[in-house]
Amino acid sequence: MDDAILATRIEALKRDLEWVGKGRYWLEEKLKPKPNELTDQLWGALGATIRTAAEALTDDLEEICKNVEQGAKNGADEAQQSLQDGWRRYAEAYQESRRIFGEYLDFIGGLALRCQGLDERICCIADELIRKCSLEGTGSTWNSLTVIAPKESFTRTMARIIRLRFPEWTIWALPFTAHEYGHVVLDESERIKKILGVEVENLAKEDERYNAADDDQARERIKERIRKHVGVLFADAFATFMMGPAYACAAIFLRFDPSNAGAETAEMPSDNRRALIVFKILRRMNKEASDRFNPIYTPVIDDLERRWRQMIERAGATEAISEAKRQDTEEQDAEKQGVAKWQRYEGIWEALNPPNLLREARYPHKGEKEGWKKAEKWAEELKEVLDRKREDVQPSSTDKLRDVLNAAWLRRLKDGELWQIEQIANAALKLCQAIIKPQHVSQQSRRGSKSGKVPQPGS
Protein backbone atom coordinates (compact mmCIF):
# COMPACT_ATOMS: atom_id res chain seq x y z
CA MET A 1 0.00 0.00 0.00
CA ASP A 2 1.44 3.39 -1.02
CA ASP A 3 -0.09 5.35 1.91
CA ALA A 4 2.13 4.30 4.82
CA ILE A 5 0.07 6.11 7.46
CA LEU A 6 -3.17 4.44 6.37
CA ALA A 7 -1.42 1.05 6.25
CA THR A 8 0.00 1.56 9.75
CA ARG A 9 -3.38 2.54 11.18
CA ILE A 10 -5.11 -0.44 9.61
CA GLU A 11 -2.53 -2.87 11.00
CA ALA A 12 -2.77 -1.29 14.47
CA LEU A 13 -6.57 -1.58 14.44
CA LYS A 14 -6.36 -5.21 13.30
CA ARG A 15 -4.08 -6.01 16.26
CA ASP A 16 -6.50 -4.31 18.64
CA LEU A 17 -9.38 -6.32 17.23
CA GLU A 18 -7.36 -9.52 17.55
CA TRP A 19 -7.02 -8.85 21.27
CA VAL A 20 -10.78 -9.07 21.64
CA GLY A 21 -10.62 -12.72 20.67
CA LYS A 22 -7.84 -13.48 23.14
CA GLY A 23 -9.19 -11.48 26.05
CA ARG A 24 -10.90 -14.45 27.66
CA TYR A 25 -7.66 -16.23 28.46
CA TRP A 26 -6.04 -13.07 29.80
CA LEU A 27 -9.08 -12.35 31.98
CA GLU A 28 -9.37 -15.87 33.36
CA GLU A 29 -5.69 -15.76 34.33
CA LYS A 30 -5.84 -12.33 35.97
CA LEU A 31 -9.11 -12.51 37.89
CA LYS A 32 -8.82 -14.08 41.33
CA PRO A 33 -11.01 -15.54 42.65
CA LYS A 34 -12.62 -16.76 39.47
CA PRO A 35 -16.19 -15.40 39.14
CA ASN A 36 -19.05 -17.80 38.56
CA GLU A 37 -20.01 -15.80 35.48
CA LEU A 38 -16.97 -17.10 33.57
CA THR A 39 -18.94 -19.95 32.05
CA ASP A 40 -18.68 -21.47 28.61
CA GLN A 41 -22.24 -20.34 27.90
CA LEU A 42 -21.53 -16.65 28.49
CA TRP A 43 -18.21 -16.75 26.68
CA GLY A 44 -19.94 -18.55 23.84
CA ALA A 45 -22.49 -15.75 23.68
CA LEU A 46 -19.64 -13.23 23.67
CA GLY A 47 -17.98 -15.14 20.84
CA ALA A 48 -21.17 -15.12 18.81
CA THR A 49 -21.56 -11.37 19.21
CA ILE A 50 -18.54 -9.18 19.95
CA ARG A 51 -15.86 -11.54 18.60
CA THR A 52 -17.92 -12.14 15.46
CA ALA A 53 -18.25 -8.37 14.98
CA ALA A 54 -14.50 -7.94 15.53
CA GLU A 55 -13.68 -10.65 12.99
CA ALA A 56 -16.05 -9.12 10.43
CA LEU A 57 -14.41 -5.73 10.93
CA THR A 58 -10.97 -7.29 10.48
CA ASP A 59 -12.14 -8.74 7.17
CA ASP A 60 -13.32 -5.26 6.12
CA LEU A 61 -9.89 -3.81 6.93
CA GLU A 62 -8.15 -6.47 4.85
CA GLU A 63 -10.49 -5.72 1.97
CA ILE A 64 -9.59 -2.01 2.21
CA CYS A 65 -5.91 -2.92 1.82
CA LYS A 66 -6.62 -5.12 -1.20
CA ASN A 67 -8.70 -2.42 -2.90
CA VAL A 68 -6.02 0.22 -2.39
CA GLU A 69 -3.33 -2.09 -3.72
CA GLN A 70 -5.48 -2.97 -6.72
CA GLY A 71 -6.18 0.68 -7.43
CA ALA A 72 -2.48 1.48 -7.42
CA LYS A 73 -2.02 -0.95 -10.29
CA ASN A 74 -4.66 0.71 -12.48
CA GLY A 75 -3.28 4.19 -12.95
CA ALA A 76 -3.05 7.44 -11.02
CA ASP A 77 -6.73 8.39 -11.14
CA GLU A 78 -7.95 5.06 -9.84
CA ALA A 79 -5.15 4.99 -7.25
CA GLN A 80 -6.31 8.35 -5.90
CA GLN A 81 -9.95 7.24 -5.82
CA SER A 82 -9.09 3.98 -4.05
CA LEU A 83 -7.12 5.90 -1.40
CA GLN A 84 -10.06 8.23 -0.78
CA ASP A 85 -12.38 5.25 -0.44
CA GLY A 86 -9.83 3.56 1.80
CA TRP A 87 -9.61 6.48 4.20
CA ARG A 88 -13.40 6.83 4.27
CA ARG A 89 -13.92 3.14 4.98
CA TYR A 90 -11.15 3.14 7.58
CA ALA A 91 -12.88 6.03 9.40
CA GLU A 92 -16.13 4.06 9.44
CA ALA A 93 -14.33 0.94 10.66
CA TYR A 94 -12.61 2.92 13.39
CA GLN A 95 -15.93 4.26 14.66
CA GLU A 96 -17.40 0.74 14.68
CA SER A 97 -14.35 -0.52 16.58
CA ARG A 98 -15.03 2.05 19.32
CA ARG A 99 -18.45 0.48 19.82
CA ILE A 100 -16.97 -3.03 19.91
CA PHE A 101 -14.22 -2.07 22.36
CA GLY A 102 -16.68 -0.13 24.52
CA GLU A 103 -18.98 -3.11 24.92
CA TYR A 104 -16.06 -5.46 25.46
CA LEU A 105 -14.69 -3.19 28.17
CA ASP A 106 -18.12 -3.07 29.83
CA PHE A 107 -18.20 -6.87 29.73
CA ILE A 108 -14.80 -7.55 31.27
CA GLY A 109 -15.02 -4.56 33.64
CA GLY A 110 -18.37 -5.80 34.86
CA LEU A 111 -16.92 -9.25 35.45
CA ALA A 112 -14.05 -7.77 37.43
CA LEU A 113 -16.39 -5.75 39.66
CA ARG A 114 -18.63 -8.73 40.21
CA CYS A 115 -15.67 -10.97 40.90
CA GLN A 116 -14.65 -8.74 43.80
CA GLY A 117 -18.21 -8.54 45.13
CA LEU A 118 -18.32 -4.74 44.87
CA ASP A 119 -21.89 -4.81 43.54
CA GLU A 120 -23.23 -6.57 46.68
CA ARG A 121 -24.60 -9.30 44.36
CA ILE A 122 -27.18 -6.93 42.86
CA CYS A 123 -25.98 -8.00 39.41
CA CYS A 124 -26.63 -11.68 40.18
CA ILE A 125 -30.17 -10.77 41.19
CA ALA A 126 -30.59 -8.82 37.95
CA ASP A 127 -29.32 -11.81 35.92
CA GLU A 128 -31.94 -14.04 37.52
CA LEU A 129 -34.64 -11.40 37.07
CA ILE A 130 -33.93 -11.19 33.33
CA ARG A 131 -33.76 -14.97 33.03
CA LYS A 132 -37.25 -15.20 34.54
CA CYS A 133 -38.49 -12.39 32.31
CA SER A 134 -37.33 -14.28 29.24
CA LEU A 135 -38.93 -17.53 30.37
CA GLU A 136 -42.24 -15.91 31.29
CA GLY A 137 -42.24 -13.46 28.40
CA THR A 138 -41.11 -15.55 25.44
CA GLY A 139 -40.71 -19.10 26.74
CA SER A 140 -36.98 -19.13 25.99
CA THR A 141 -33.97 -18.58 28.24
CA TRP A 142 -31.96 -15.48 27.38
CA ASN A 143 -28.70 -15.59 29.34
CA SER A 144 -27.13 -12.19 29.85
CA LEU A 145 -24.58 -10.54 32.08
CA THR A 146 -25.60 -7.55 34.20
CA VAL A 147 -22.79 -5.07 34.74
CA ILE A 148 -22.27 -1.71 36.36
CA ALA A 149 -21.85 0.92 33.64
CA PRO A 150 -22.02 4.73 33.27
CA LYS A 151 -25.40 4.58 31.53
CA GLU A 152 -28.07 2.21 30.30
CA SER A 153 -28.35 1.11 26.70
CA PHE A 154 -31.39 2.03 24.63
CA THR A 155 -30.70 -0.57 21.97
CA ARG A 156 -29.82 -4.25 22.14
CA THR A 157 -26.14 -4.64 23.00
CA MET A 158 -23.81 -6.93 21.06
CA ALA A 159 -22.41 -8.55 24.21
CA ARG A 160 -25.75 -9.56 25.76
CA ILE A 161 -25.04 -7.06 28.52
CA ILE A 162 -27.70 -5.59 30.78
CA ARG A 163 -26.44 -2.38 32.35
CA LEU A 164 -27.17 -0.98 35.81
CA ARG A 165 -26.23 2.68 35.87
CA PHE A 166 -23.36 3.69 38.13
CA PRO A 167 -23.73 4.31 41.05
CA GLU A 168 -27.33 3.08 41.22
CA TRP A 169 -26.70 -0.63 41.87
CA THR A 170 -29.50 -0.82 44.42
CA ILE A 171 -32.74 -2.72 44.74
CA TRP A 172 -34.58 0.39 43.50
CA ALA A 173 -32.89 0.36 40.09
CA LEU A 174 -33.46 -3.33 39.32
CA PRO A 175 -36.73 -2.75 37.37
CA PHE A 176 -34.68 -0.88 34.74
CA THR A 177 -33.11 -4.16 33.63
CA ALA A 178 -36.49 -5.12 32.17
CA HIS A 179 -36.37 -2.02 29.96
CA GLU A 180 -33.08 -3.13 28.42
CA TYR A 181 -34.43 -6.65 27.95
CA GLY A 182 -37.40 -5.09 26.15
CA HIS A 183 -35.01 -3.99 23.39
CA VAL A 184 -33.85 -7.62 23.07
CA VAL A 185 -37.45 -8.83 22.73
CA LEU A 186 -38.14 -6.25 20.02
CA ASP A 187 -34.95 -7.12 18.16
CA GLU A 188 -35.65 -10.86 18.16
CA SER A 189 -39.41 -10.90 17.42
CA GLU A 190 -40.38 -10.40 13.78
CA ARG A 191 -44.06 -10.38 14.79
CA ILE A 192 -43.55 -7.49 17.22
CA LYS A 193 -41.41 -5.61 14.69
CA LYS A 194 -44.23 -5.86 12.17
CA ILE A 195 -46.83 -4.56 14.61
CA LEU A 196 -44.64 -1.64 15.64
CA GLY A 197 -43.84 -0.96 11.99
CA VAL A 198 -47.53 -0.25 11.44
CA GLU A 199 -47.47 1.99 14.52
CA VAL A 200 -44.53 3.93 13.04
CA GLU A 201 -46.41 4.43 9.76
CA ASN A 202 -49.48 5.71 11.60
CA LEU A 203 -47.43 8.11 13.71
CA ALA A 204 -45.60 9.39 10.61
CA LYS A 205 -48.92 10.27 8.97
CA GLU A 206 -49.78 12.41 12.01
CA ASP A 207 -46.35 14.10 12.11
CA GLU A 208 -46.36 17.67 10.75
CA ARG A 209 -42.65 17.55 9.91
CA TYR A 210 -43.10 14.32 7.97
CA ASN A 211 -46.03 15.69 5.98
CA ALA A 212 -44.17 18.95 5.23
CA ALA A 213 -40.93 17.23 4.12
CA ASP A 214 -39.89 17.98 0.54
CA ASP A 215 -38.27 14.70 -0.47
CA ASP A 216 -38.20 10.99 0.31
CA GLN A 217 -34.84 11.17 2.10
CA ALA A 218 -36.10 13.78 4.54
CA ARG A 219 -39.25 11.76 5.19
CA GLU A 220 -37.19 8.62 5.77
CA ARG A 221 -35.00 10.45 8.31
CA ILE A 222 -38.10 11.58 10.19
CA LYS A 223 -39.56 8.07 10.04
CA GLU A 224 -36.31 6.62 11.40
CA ARG A 225 -36.49 9.07 14.29
CA ILE A 226 -40.06 7.94 14.99
CA ARG A 227 -38.96 4.29 14.74
CA LYS A 228 -36.26 4.80 17.39
CA HIS A 229 -38.70 6.62 19.66
CA VAL A 230 -41.25 3.83 19.33
CA GLY A 231 -38.53 1.31 20.20
CA VAL A 232 -37.77 3.11 23.47
CA LEU A 233 -41.46 3.49 24.27
CA PHE A 234 -42.02 -0.21 23.62
CA ALA A 235 -39.19 -1.05 26.04
CA ASP A 236 -40.84 1.21 28.67
CA ALA A 237 -44.18 -0.47 28.02
CA PHE A 238 -42.64 -3.95 28.15
CA ALA A 239 -40.91 -3.19 31.47
CA THR A 240 -44.17 -1.87 32.93
CA PHE A 241 -46.07 -4.90 31.63
CA MET A 242 -43.52 -7.35 33.08
CA MET A 243 -42.57 -5.58 36.32
CA GLY A 244 -45.91 -3.98 37.17
CA PRO A 245 -45.97 -0.75 39.21
CA ALA A 246 -42.33 -1.28 40.29
CA TYR A 247 -41.05 -0.04 36.93
CA ALA A 248 -43.36 2.97 36.94
CA CYS A 249 -42.17 3.87 40.44
CA ALA A 250 -38.50 3.51 39.51
CA ALA A 251 -38.94 5.61 36.36
CA ILE A 252 -40.74 8.47 38.13
CA PHE A 253 -38.61 8.50 41.28
CA LEU A 254 -35.19 7.85 39.76
CA ARG A 255 -35.03 8.40 36.02
CA PHE A 256 -37.40 10.77 34.21
CA ASP A 257 -36.19 14.39 34.29
CA PRO A 258 -38.96 16.91 35.00
CA SER A 259 -36.80 19.95 34.17
CA ASN A 260 -36.36 18.71 30.58
CA ALA A 261 -39.53 16.65 30.39
CA GLY A 262 -40.49 17.93 26.94
CA ALA A 263 -37.04 17.63 25.33
CA GLU A 264 -36.38 14.91 22.77
CA THR A 265 -33.47 13.87 20.56
CA ALA A 266 -33.12 11.87 17.37
CA GLU A 267 -32.58 8.77 19.55
CA MET A 268 -34.88 9.38 22.49
CA PRO A 269 -38.50 10.51 22.99
CA SER A 270 -39.19 13.06 25.68
CA ASP A 271 -39.35 11.89 29.28
CA ASN A 272 -42.89 13.21 29.45
CA ARG A 273 -43.93 10.98 26.55
CA ARG A 274 -42.16 8.07 28.22
CA ALA A 275 -44.03 8.78 31.46
CA LEU A 276 -47.32 8.95 29.56
CA ILE A 277 -46.78 5.54 27.91
CA VAL A 278 -45.92 4.01 31.29
CA PHE A 279 -49.13 5.40 32.77
CA LYS A 280 -51.15 4.26 29.75
CA ILE A 281 -49.90 0.70 30.06
CA LEU A 282 -50.49 0.65 33.80
CA ARG A 283 -54.01 2.05 33.36
CA ARG A 284 -54.77 -0.54 30.69
CA MET A 285 -53.50 -3.31 32.99
CA ASN A 286 -55.60 -1.80 35.78
CA LYS A 287 -58.73 -1.71 33.64
CA GLU A 288 -58.40 -5.38 32.73
CA ALA A 289 -57.43 -6.44 36.25
CA SER A 290 -60.06 -4.52 38.19
CA ASP A 291 -63.76 -4.07 38.54
CA ARG A 292 -65.34 -0.90 39.88
CA PHE A 293 -65.39 -2.32 43.39
CA ASN A 294 -61.78 -3.54 43.33
CA PRO A 295 -59.36 -1.09 41.64
CA ILE A 296 -56.08 -3.02 41.79
CA TYR A 297 -53.52 -0.41 40.74
CA THR A 298 -55.58 2.78 40.95
CA PRO A 299 -54.04 4.12 44.22
CA VAL A 300 -50.51 3.66 42.87
CA ILE A 301 -51.34 5.18 39.48
CA ASP A 302 -53.02 8.20 41.07
CA ASP A 303 -50.06 8.68 43.41
CA LEU A 304 -47.44 8.46 40.66
CA GLU A 305 -49.34 10.72 38.24
CA ARG A 306 -49.78 13.31 40.99
CA ARG A 307 -46.08 13.19 41.82
CA TRP A 308 -45.06 13.53 38.15
CA ARG A 309 -47.36 16.51 37.62
CA GLN A 310 -45.96 18.17 40.73
CA MET A 311 -42.41 17.53 39.53
CA ILE A 312 -42.88 19.09 36.10
CA GLU A 313 -44.84 22.03 37.55
CA ARG A 314 -42.12 22.77 40.12
CA ALA A 315 -39.46 22.42 37.42
CA GLY A 316 -41.40 24.83 35.17
CA ALA A 317 -41.59 22.49 32.16
CA THR A 318 -44.51 24.33 30.54
CA GLU A 319 -44.67 22.21 27.37
CA ALA A 320 -44.79 19.00 29.40
CA ILE A 321 -47.47 20.50 31.66
CA SER A 322 -49.68 21.31 28.66
CA GLU A 323 -49.21 17.83 27.21
CA ALA A 324 -50.05 16.17 30.53
CA LYS A 325 -53.21 18.28 30.92
CA ARG A 326 -54.31 17.43 27.38
CA GLN A 327 -53.80 13.75 28.07
CA ASP A 328 -55.78 14.05 31.30
CA THR A 329 -58.68 15.66 29.42
CA GLU A 330 -58.65 12.92 26.78
CA GLU A 331 -58.63 10.20 29.43
CA GLN A 332 -61.51 11.84 31.32
CA ASP A 333 -63.56 12.19 28.13
CA ALA A 334 -62.88 8.57 27.27
CA GLU A 335 -63.89 7.46 30.75
CA LYS A 336 -67.20 9.32 30.45
CA GLN A 337 -67.85 7.59 27.13
CA GLY A 338 -66.93 4.22 28.62
CA VAL A 339 -64.16 3.58 26.12
CA ALA A 340 -60.37 3.42 26.23
CA LYS A 341 -59.18 6.32 24.10
CA TRP A 342 -55.82 5.22 22.79
CA GLN A 343 -55.39 7.48 19.82
CA ARG A 344 -51.71 6.61 19.79
CA TYR A 345 -49.64 3.57 20.67
CA GLU A 346 -52.43 1.03 20.44
CA GLY A 347 -49.95 -1.13 18.54
CA ILE A 348 -47.61 -1.18 21.53
CA TRP A 349 -50.35 -2.66 23.70
CA GLU A 350 -51.14 -5.22 21.00
CA ALA A 351 -47.46 -6.20 20.82
CA LEU A 352 -47.40 -7.01 24.54
CA ASN A 353 -50.22 -9.52 24.44
CA PRO A 354 -50.49 -13.12 23.15
CA PRO A 355 -49.48 -14.47 20.74
CA ASN A 356 -46.63 -11.95 20.68
CA LEU A 357 -45.72 -12.58 24.31
CA LEU A 358 -46.78 -15.41 26.57
CA ARG A 359 -49.75 -14.94 28.88
CA GLU A 360 -47.36 -15.23 31.85
CA ALA A 361 -45.49 -12.10 30.74
CA ARG A 362 -48.04 -9.73 32.28
CA TYR A 363 -47.45 -8.95 35.94
CA PRO A 364 -50.07 -11.08 37.75
CA HIS A 365 -53.00 -9.51 39.57
CA LYS A 366 -54.79 -12.70 40.66
CA GLY A 367 -53.84 -15.35 43.17
CA GLU A 368 -52.05 -15.25 46.48
CA LYS A 369 -48.80 -17.00 45.52
CA GLU A 370 -47.43 -14.38 43.14
CA GLY A 371 -48.26 -10.97 41.74
CA TRP A 372 -49.76 -7.87 43.26
CA LYS A 373 -51.46 -9.57 46.20
CA LYS A 374 -48.17 -11.21 47.13
CA ALA A 375 -46.43 -7.84 46.87
CA GLU A 376 -49.04 -6.24 49.15
CA LYS A 377 -48.53 -9.02 51.69
CA TRP A 378 -44.76 -8.63 51.62
CA ALA A 379 -45.09 -4.84 51.87
CA GLU A 380 -46.86 -5.33 55.20
CA GLU A 381 -44.17 -7.76 56.34
CA LEU A 382 -41.49 -5.23 55.36
CA LYS A 383 -43.31 -2.76 57.60
CA GLU A 384 -42.92 -5.23 60.46
CA VAL A 385 -39.19 -5.35 59.72
CA LEU A 386 -39.04 -1.53 59.90
CA ASP A 387 -40.91 -1.63 63.22
CA ARG A 388 -38.53 -4.38 64.44
CA LYS A 389 -41.38 -6.82 64.97
CA ARG A 390 -39.52 -9.36 62.86
CA GLU A 391 -35.94 -9.80 61.72
CA ASP A 392 -36.56 -10.38 58.02
CA VAL A 393 -39.07 -11.73 55.49
CA GLN A 394 -38.75 -15.42 54.63
CA PRO A 395 -39.48 -16.55 51.05
CA SER A 396 -40.56 -19.92 49.73
CA SER A 397 -38.88 -21.80 46.88
CA THR A 398 -41.48 -20.57 44.38
CA ASP A 399 -41.44 -16.86 45.21
CA LYS A 400 -40.61 -14.34 42.48
CA LEU A 401 -38.12 -11.48 42.38
CA ARG A 402 -40.51 -9.08 40.67
CA ASP A 403 -42.89 -9.43 43.62
CA VAL A 404 -40.09 -8.32 45.95
CA LEU A 405 -39.47 -5.22 43.82
CA ASN A 406 -43.15 -4.29 43.86
CA ALA A 407 -43.36 -4.89 47.61
CA ALA A 408 -40.33 -2.66 48.21
CA TRP A 409 -41.71 0.19 46.09
CA LEU A 410 -45.17 -0.15 47.62
CA ARG A 411 -43.61 0.13 51.06
CA ARG A 412 -41.53 3.12 49.93
CA LEU A 413 -44.62 4.94 48.66
CA LYS A 414 -46.07 4.63 52.14
CA ASP A 415 -42.87 5.14 54.18
CA GLY A 416 -40.67 7.54 52.27
CA GLU A 417 -38.29 8.90 54.92
CA LEU A 418 -34.61 8.53 54.04
CA TRP A 419 -33.80 6.18 56.89
CA GLN A 420 -36.83 4.07 56.02
CA ILE A 421 -35.84 3.87 52.35
CA GLU A 422 -32.47 2.43 53.29
CA GLN A 423 -33.99 -0.07 55.70
CA ILE A 424 -36.60 -1.15 53.13
CA ALA A 425 -33.84 -1.64 50.55
CA ASN A 426 -31.76 -3.73 52.95
CA ALA A 427 -34.70 -5.97 53.88
CA ALA A 428 -35.76 -6.37 50.24
CA LEU A 429 -32.20 -7.16 49.18
CA LYS A 430 -32.01 -9.95 51.78
CA LEU A 431 -35.27 -11.33 50.46
CA CYS A 432 -33.99 -11.31 46.88
CA GLN A 433 -30.76 -13.01 47.90
CA ALA A 434 -32.69 -15.70 49.76
CA ILE A 435 -34.79 -16.34 46.63
CA ILE A 436 -31.84 -16.75 44.26
CA LYS A 437 -29.51 -18.56 46.69
CA PRO A 438 -30.91 -22.10 46.16
CA GLN A 439 -30.76 -21.60 42.39
CA HIS A 440 -27.12 -20.50 42.49
CA VAL A 441 -26.18 -23.38 44.77
CA SER A 442 -27.79 -25.76 42.26
CA GLN A 443 -25.89 -24.15 39.38
CA GLN A 444 -22.61 -24.39 41.27
CA SER A 445 -23.25 -28.06 42.00
CA ARG A 446 -23.83 -28.78 38.33
CA ARG A 447 -20.64 -26.97 37.38
CA GLY A 448 -18.73 -28.81 40.10
CA SER A 449 -19.98 -32.21 38.93
CA LYS A 450 -18.98 -31.45 35.35
CA SER A 451 -15.50 -30.24 36.31
CA GLY A 452 -14.88 -32.75 39.07
CA LYS A 453 -14.38 -29.91 41.54
CA VAL A 454 -16.39 -29.10 44.61
CA PRO A 455 -17.67 -25.50 44.68
CA GLN A 456 -16.03 -23.47 47.44
CA PRO A 457 -17.90 -21.11 49.73
CA GLY A 458 -18.03 -17.61 48.31
CA SER A 459 -17.00 -18.78 44.86
N, C-alpha and C positions, 0 to 999 in steps of 0.2 A: 504494500500500500504506500503511495507516494506521500500522503499526509501523515507524518510521524506522530504528531500530537493526537490526531484522531485514533491512530492505531494503538498508541499507548493507553489512551483512555478506555478503549474497548477491551484491551487485555486486562487492565486493572479491574474493570467492572465484571468481567468473566471470572476472575479469581475471587472477587467478593461473592458472586453468586454461587461459586463452587463451595464456599464455606458453609452456605446454608445447608447443603446436603450432608456435610460432615459434622455439623454442630451437635448432633445427638451424642456422638461418642465423646466429644469434648465435655458436654454438659454432664453426662453420666459419670465421668471421671472426676469432675470438679465438685459436684454437689455432694455434701455429706451432712447429715444422713441422706440416703436416697429417698426421694419423695414417692409416695404410692402412685402419683399421677404418671410416673415414667413407665407406662405400660405399652406393650406392643400395639394395642388398639389405638391409643392416642397418637403414638408416633406414626402409625400407619395412616391415620387421618391427616397428620401433618405432611407426610410424604405425598399423599394424594392431592394436596392443596398447594401449600407454599413451595415445596420442593418441585412439584410439577410446573408451577408458574415460573420458578427460577430456571428450570431446564428449558422451558419454552423461550424464555427471554435470552438465554445463552445461544440457542439456535438462531434467534433473530440477529444477534450480534455477529455471529459467524456469517450469516447471509449478507449483512452489511459489508463485511470485509470482501466477500466474493464479488459483490456487485461493483464495489469501488475498483477492485483489481481488474475486473472485466472491462469496466469503462475506460480504464487507462490504456487498454489495448486497442481501443476503437477510435482514437483520435482525440484532439484537444477539447473539442466541444462536448463530446460525450463524457470525457474524463471530468470536466468541470461540473457537468450536470450530476454525475454519479457522486461526486464529493458533496455537492449541496444536499442531495438526497441522503447521503450517509450521515452528515451532521444532523439533519432534521430527524432522521430515524434514531440516531444515537440519543438525541435530547429526549425523545419520547421514551426510549428504553430506560434512560436514566431516571426519569420521573416514575416509571412503573417500578423500577428497582427500589425507590424510596418507600413505596407502599409495601413491597415484599419484605424489605428489611425492617420496616416499622412493625409489621405484624409479627415477624419472627422474634424481634426484640421483646414485644409484649408477651409472646409465648414463653420464651426462656426466662424473662424477668419475672413473670408471674409464677413460674415453677420455683424459681429461687426463693421468692418471698414465701410461698406456701411451704417449701421445704423447711424453712426456719420457723414456721408457725407464727409469722408476724401478722397474719390475717385473722388470728383467733378462730380458725376453721370456718369462717364465714363462707369462703370459697367452696369448701366441700359441701356445705349446705346448699349453696347455689347450684352446684353440679347436680345434686340429687333433685332439687326443685325442677330444673330444666329436664332432667331425665323423665320425671313424672309427667311434666307438661307434654313431652313428646309422646309418651305412651297413651295418655288420656286424650290428647288432641288429635293425633294422627294414627295411633296404633303401632308406631315404629319407635325404636330407641335411637335417639340422636345424642351421641356422646360428645360432650364439649368440655372445654377447660375454662373455668372462670378465673379471671386474673384481675389484679388491681391495676388500673390504668388511669391516665389523666382525664379521659373522657369516654363516654359511651360511643358505640358505633350506631349509625343510623342506616347501615346497609349490612348485608350478610358479610362476615369476615371470611377471608380465605382459610385461616387457621382454625376454624371452628372454635373461636374464642368468644366467650361472653365476658364483657367488661363490667366491673364495679368501679365507679368513679372514685378516684383518690380525693380526699381521705374518708370517703363515706362507706367504708366496709362495715356497716352495722346492719342489724336486723331490719331497720327501717328502709334501707335501700334495696333489700332483696327483691321486692316486686318488680324493680326495673329490669331484672334479668329476663322476665317474660316478654318485655318489649323487644329486646334484642332477638329473642327466639322467634318472635313474630315475623321478623324480616326473613329468617330461615324458612319458615312455613310458606311465606309468600313466594320466595325464590324457588322452592321445590314443588309447588302445587300448580300445575298448568290450569286446573279448573278454577282456582282462586284468581290466578292471573287474568284469565278470560273474563271473569265477573268484574274485576276491578278495571279491566280495559274498557268495558262498557261504561263504567262509572266515570272514567277519565274523559271519554267522548262526550258524555252528558254535561260534565262540568265545563269542558271546553266550549260547548255551544252557549253556555251562560256567561262566559268570560268576555268582558268588553274588549280587553286587549287582543284576545284571539280573533274576535269578529272584526276588529279594526285593522288587523295586520295586513300588509300589502302583498306579501308573497308567501309561498309554501314553506320556505325555510324559517321565516319568522313565526309562522303558525306552529311549526314543528317544535321550535325552541320553547314556545309557550306551553305546548302540550307536554313536552318533556318535564317542564317545571311542575305542571299539574300532576303528572305521573309520580314524580318524586314525593310531592306533598301527600298524595293519596297513599303511597307506601308507608310513610311515617304515621299517618292517621290510622291505617289498618293495623300497624304494630301497636299503637295506643289502644285501639279497640280490642285487639286480640288479648293484650295484657289485662285489660279490664274484664273481658269475658272469662279468662282463665283464672285470674287472681281474685276477682270480685272487688268489693270496696277497698281492699288493701292497696291496689294499684292507684285508684283514684286518690286515696289519702296521701300516698307517697308523692304523687305528681303535684298535688296542690300544696302540700306542706314543704316539699324539698326541691322541686324542680322548676315548675312553671314560673316565669319571671313577670310579675305584675307591672313593673315599670316599663317594660318593652313588650307588653302583651299583644300589641297589634302588629309588631314588626315581623316580617318574613324575609327569607332569602330564597335563592334559586333552589337550595337543597331542602329547606325546612319551612313548613307552614308556621303561622304565628302561634304563640303559646295560648292565646285566647281560643283559636280554632281547635287546638289540641284539647284544651279543657272542655270545649263544647262537645267534641266527639266522645270524650270520656263520659260526660254527663248523659249524653244521648244513649250510649250503650247501657249505662247503669240504669237509666229510666226504663229502657226497653226490657232489660232483664227483670226489673222491678214489676213492670206491668204484667209480664207473663208468669211471675212467681207469686204474685199477690192477688188477693181479692180485696174488696173495699173495707172489709173488716180486719184484714191482716196485712198491712203494708210492710213487706219484708225490709226493703232497703230505704224506704222513704225518709226516716229520721237522719240517716247518714247522708243521703243525697241533699236534703234540705240544708244540713249543717255545712257540707262542703261548698255548695253553691253560694250560701251566704258568706262564707269565709272568702271565696274567690272574688265575689263582688266587692266586699270590703277592701280586699287587697288592691284591686285595680283602681278603686275610687281613691284610696289613700295615696296611691302612687301617681294619680292624675293621668292615667292612660285613657284619654277621652274617647279615642276611636274604639277601644276594646269595651268601654262602658256602653257606648251606643249599640255595638253589636250584641252585647249580652242582653240589653233591654229589648232589642228587636226579637231575639230568640225567645226571651221570656214571653213576649206578647204572642208570638206564633204558637208556643206551647200551650198557653192559656186558651187561645182560640180553638186549638185542636182539641183540648180537653173538653171544652163546652160542646163541641160537635161530636164528641165521643169517638174521635179517630186519632191515630198517631200521625202527626204531620211531619213526615220526613221528606222534605223537599229535596234534600241533598243526602248523599251517603247511604241511601237505602241498600246499595250494592255491597257496602261494607258489612252491614248486618247479615245480608244473604250469605256472604262469604264465610261467616262464622258458624253457620248452622249446617247440619247434615244435608247432603252427603259430603260437604266440603271439609268439615271437621267431624269427629266422632261426637256422639251425644254426651259422652263423659267430659268433653272439653269445657262445657259451661260450668262455672262455679256453682256447686249444688245449693239448693235452697230447701230441699226436703230431707227428712230423715234425721236421726239423732247422732249417727256414727260419723258423719262428715258433713262439711258445708257450713252454712251460716249459723244453724242452730248449735253446732259443735263450737263454732267460734264464740258465740254468745256465752255458752257454758264456760269455756276456758277464760273468757274475759272476766267473768265473776270469780273464777279461781285465782286469776292473776291479781285481782283486787285483794283477795285473802292473803296473798304473798306480800303485797304492799303493806297490809295491816298487820303482818307478822302472825297471822293465824295459822299459816302453814309454811313449810320450808320451801317447797317448790311444787310444780304441777307434774303429775306422773302420766306419761302417755301409754297407750297400748301399742301392740305391734302393727296395728292397721291404721293408726292415726296419720294424718296428712300434714305436710309442711305448710301448705297454703292456708290451712285452718289456723295454724299458729300465727301467721302473719296477719290474718284478719282479726284474730283475738287481740293481738298486741295493738293494732291500730284502733280497734274499738275501745280498748281500755284507755289509750292515749287521748282519744276524743273526749273521754269523760274525766280523765285525770291528767291534765296537761302541764303541771308544774315541772320545772326542770329536774328536780330530784326524783320525781315520780317517773319521768320519761326514762331516765337512766335505769331505775330499778325495774321498770317494765321490760326494757330491752334485755337486761341481764337475765330475768326470769324466762323470757321468751327464747333467748339464745340457749339456755339450758334445756328447754323443752325440745327445741330443734335438734340439738346434739343428741339427746336421748332417743329421738326418733330415728336418726340416721346411724347411730352407733351399731345396732345389730346388723345392719346391711353392710357396713364397712368391715365389721369383723368377719362376716361371711365371705366378702370379696377377698380379704386378706388370706383366709383359710384356703380358698380356691387357688390363689396365686402360690401359696406355700406348698400345696400338694403338687402343683405342676412343676415347681422348681426344686422340690425336695427339701426346701428350707422351712423352718418354723417362723412365722411372723413374730417380730419382737415388739414389746410394748413401746408405743409411741412412734412406731414406724409408719 
